[in-house]
């Protein structure tokens, strides 16, 4: 089992920045990739960014150049630095851990609201 706890969400003005943090605990050795997803009201959950064990990353087109995913293996944490935020980035952001085998793990989500 893997437990994920997100933090760092909040209210920010357009053009502002936020950094989300995801703390992982439990059977971390089983994790192959970690990522961030988001779900806006009335929309399906979508991938925002993912980082693989080897260090490679992938981003949704809508956030490329604005968001950066990173990890701190010593602290078992994954971060999402979000810059130049737009109102359309408003959503609940979920941390995801994907093992080589078995179902994914999810955090409880953290709300990000971009509004003036």
PyMOL commands that set and color helices and strands:
alter all, ss='L'
color gray80, all
select helices_A, chain A and resi 28-30+87-89
alter helices_A, ss='H'
color red, helices_A
select strands_A, chain A and resi 2-7+10-12+18-26+31-39+46-52+57-59+67-72+77-82+91-99+105-106+110-114
alter strands_A, ss='S'
color yellow, strands_A
deselect
rebuild
show_as cartoon
